[in-house]
Amino acid sequence: MGIEQSYHEGKDAMTDTVLTLIKETPQRDEYGVQRVQKTAREIMAKKASVTRAEFFGGGRAGLNPSMVFHVFHGDYEDETVCEYEGKRYAVYRTFEDGDYIELYCQREGGTNG
């Protein structure tokens, strides 16, 4: 079925996919100006939709929950930005679930560059 394969667990369907994690590290250049160094790497993840409770709860908090990615705990290094299908997302919260960590993401104007 290629790089993306679907499977079904109970009522929640998830998709295996490639997720790009982007680490942003502030560094000073030779003139002392602080710039952000971006380092991207690809990992495997399972994509899921946000729940209604997450969507409405996030909306009340001023967030715009878009999707959730389940990644192996060892693959995640506290990145705050990810890219999926050419679109950038901000990771607004995480949840540890055994060997995996859930990345709750939202589309944001400031992360689309």
N, C-alpha and C positions, 0 to 999 in steps of 0.2 A: 504494500500500500504506500510505499515511499516514506519520506521522513516524517510525515504526520500520520499517525494511526489513532483511530478512535476506539475506545472501549467503554463499557458501561458498568458502573458500580452502583447498584441500587437505583435511586432516582437521579443521581448526579452523573452526567456524562462529562468526561474530561478528554482532552486531546494531547497526545505526546507531540511536542513541538520544540523548535530551537528558539531560545531566548537569548538576547544579547544584554549582558550586564555592563553598565558603564560606571567606572569609578572616577570620581572627580576629586583631584588632589590640588590644593592651592600651592603654587610655587612662585618664587620671585625670579624674574629674568635678570639679564646682565645689567639692567638699568635700575633694578630695585622695584620694578613694577610687579605687583602681584597678579598672576595669571592662573587660570585653571587648566591643569593638565588632565585630559580625558583619556582613559585607557579602557578599551572595549574588549570583551571576550564572550564567546558563545558557550552556552551550556544547554543541556536538555532539561525540559520542564514539562509539567502537565498544566494545561490551561483550563480554567474553570470560570464560570460566570459568578459575579457577586450575588449574594443572596438578597432578597427583598429587604430584610432587616438591615444588612450592611449598607445597601443603597440608600434607604431612607434615613438611617442613623447617621451615615456620612454626610448626607445632604443637610441635615439639621446642624452639623458641625462645620458647614462651609466647604465640604469636600465633594468631589465628583467621582465616586467609585466606578471604575470601568471594568476591571477584571482581576482575577486572582491567579497567581502562578504558584505551583507546588514544586519546589526544587530540593535537591539533596542538600542537607545541612552543610556538608563539607564544601559545596560549590559556591556558597553565598558568603561574601566578604563585606557585608554592610554597605553595598552599593545603594545609592539613593535614586538612581535613574536606570531605566531599562528600555530596550527597544524591541518591538514585536511587529512584524510585517511592515517595516518601514516607519512606524509611528513611535514617538517617544512617550514614555510614561514616568511619572514620579512614584516612587514607593513611599506611601504615606504611613504604613504600619506593617509589622510582621507578626507572625504567630508560629511558635515552635510546636511541632507535632511529631514527636519521636525523632526518627532519622531525617525528617523533612522539615522544611520551614515554608510557611505560606507568605507570599509577597502580595500585599494588597496595593493595587496600583490605580492611579487616576491620570487622565490626560490633563495637561496643564499648558497654558500658553508659554510659560517660561522654560519648558523642557523640550520644546519642539524644534530647537535650532540645531 
